[in-house]
Amino acid sequence: MAKPFIADNFEPPRCFESTYFHFRVLEDQVAALDFDAVMSSQQRLQGIFGPASDWPRSDMTFAENSLSLQVHQQEFYLGKAFAYSVLNKSKDKCLGSIYIDPSQSAHYDCDVHLWIRDDSIELDELLYQTVIDWLAESWPFAKVAFPGRAISWELWHKELNSLRNS
């Protein structure tokens, strides 16, 4: 039987505060802020989930985005995946998102993707380091993969292909 993504007795954080960021469950209540962040950075975000990903499409509607947030919220409460909105400290601007998913590789506990909007790009490295620290302090993961960031897409795809072929 496959190891569960997280233990049944682990309570995933619903929010997190740092010096510069406020993380909260990515849900429909932040749809307007999230949609603004996504669409303001749409071109740069293409491929954030891999070279073949078309998210976010330039013609994505608010309703489509809202539906996606509802799916993320449901996955969170079912313990299947954990997505967070990254807000500024005053919580009136969405700066980006964090996605914590079961790893596609047997060598890692989870795959993490994150992004920050174009007009806050100077905070990208700070967000990345904050997420690394938060995962180490608050989550039960020993090995975390950051495909497309700490692992190039080329190496990540080789990793996944080698596992499939073994």
C-alpha positions in Angstrom: 0.0 0.0 0.0 1.3 3.5 -0.9 2.4 5.8 1.9 -0.3 8.5 2.5 0.6 12.0 1.5 0.1 13.2 5.0 -0.6 11.4 8.2 -4.3 11.3 9.3 -3.4 13.0 12.6 -1.5 15.9 10.9 -3.5 19.1 10.9 -2.3 21.3 7.9 -2.0 25.0 8.8 -4.9 27.1 7.5 -2.8 30.2 7.6 0.7 31.4 8.3 2.1 34.9 9.1 5.7 36.0 8.4 7.3 39.4 8.4 6.2 40.1 4.8 3.5 37.6 4.0 0.1 36.2 5.1 -0.7 32.7 3.7 -4.3 31.4 3.8 -6.1 28.6 2.2 -6.7 29.3 -1.5 -10.4 29.5 -1.6 -13.3 31.2 -3.4 -13.4 34.0 -0.8 -10.2 35.5 -2.3 -11.3 35.0 -5.9 -11.2 38.7 -6.9 -7.8 39.3 -5.4 -6.5 36.0 -6.8 -7.8 36.7 -10.3 -6.2 40.2 -10.3 -2.9 38.7 -9.3 -3.0 35.9 -11.9 -4.1 38.0 -14.8 -1.7 40.8 -14.0 1.1 38.3 -14.4 -0.5 35.9 -16.9 2.4 35.8 -19.5 5.1 35.2 -17.0 3.1 32.5 -15.2 2.7 30.4 -18.3 4.6 27.2 -17.6 4.8 27.6 -13.9 3.5 24.0 -13.6 5.7 22.8 -16.4 6.5 23.6 -20.0 3.3 21.9 -21.3 1.0 23.7 -19.0 -1.2 26.4 -20.5 -2.3 27.9 -17.1 -3.2 30.7 -16.9 -4.7 31.1 -20.4 -5.0 34.7 -21.5 -8.8 34.3 -22.0 -9.4 32.7 -18.5 -12.5 34.1 -17.0 -13.3 35.1 -13.5 -15.8 32.2 -13.3 -13.2 29.7 -14.4 -10.7 31.0 -11.8 -13.4 30.9 -9.1 -14.2 27.3 -9.9 -10.5 26.4 -9.8 -10.3 28.0 -6.3 -13.3 25.9 -5.2 -11.4 22.7 -6.4 -8.3 23.8 -4.4 -10.4 24.4 -1.3 -12.0 20.9 -1.6 -8.6 19.2 -2.1 -7.3 21.0 1.0 -10.1 19.8 3.2 -9.9 16.3 1.8 -6.1 16.3 2.5 -5.3 15.6 -1.2 -3.3 18.8 -1.8 -2.7 22.1 -0.1 -2.9 25.5 -1.9 -2.4 28.8 -0.3 -3.0 32.4 -1.3 0.0 34.6 -0.5 -1.3 38.0 0.6 0.5 41.1 1.7 0.5 41.9 5.5 -2.6 44.1 5.3 -4.4 41.2 3.4 -5.8 43.5 0.7 -3.6 42.4 -2.1 -2.9 38.9 -3.4 0.8 38.5 -4.1 0.8 35.0 -5.4 0.1 31.4 -4.5 1.7 28.2 -3.1 0.8 24.7 -4.1 1.8 21.7 -2.1 1.0 18.4 -3.9 1.8 14.7 -3.4 5.1 14.2 -5.2 5.2 12.6 -8.7 8.6 11.1 -7.7 9.1 8.4 -5.1 12.3 10.3 -4.1 10.3 13.2 -2.6 7.4 13.7 -0.2 5.8 16.6 -2.0 6.1 18.8 -5.0 5.8 22.5 -4.4 5.1 25.3 -6.9 4.9 28.9 -6.0 4.6 32.2 -7.8 4.4 35.9 -7.2 2.8 38.6 -9.2 4.9 40.8 -11.6 4.6 44.0 -9.6 6.0 42.3 -6.5 8.7 40.2 -8.3 11.3 41.6 -6.0 9.8 39.5 -3.2 10.2 36.2 -5.2 13.3 34.9 -3.5 12.1 36.0 -0.1 8.8 34.1 -0.7 10.7 31.0 -1.8 12.9 31.1 1.3 9.9 31.7 3.5 8.2 28.7 2.0 11.3 26.5 2.5 11.5 27.5 6.2 7.7 27.2 6.8 7.7 23.7 5.3 10.7 22.6 7.4 9.1 24.0 10.6 5.4 23.3 10.2 5.0 20.3 7.8 6.0 16.6 8.1 8.0 16.5 4.9 11.6 15.3 4.8 12.2 15.8 1.1 10.6 18.6 -0.8 10.8 19.0 -4.6 10.5 22.4 -6.3 10.2 21.5 -9.9 11.0 24.3 -12.3 12.8 26.2 -9.5 15.3 24.1 -7.5 15.1 21.3 -10.1 15.1 22.2 -13.8 12.2 21.0 -15.8 14.6 19.0 -17.9 16.0 17.2 -14.9 12.6 16.8 -13.3 11.2 15.1 -16.4 14.3 12.8 -16.5 13.7 11.9 -12.9 10.0 11.0 -13.5 10.8 9.1 -16.7 13.5 7.0 -15.0 11.1 6.1 -12.2 8.5 5.0 -14.7 11.0 2.9 -16.7 12.4 1.2 -13.6 
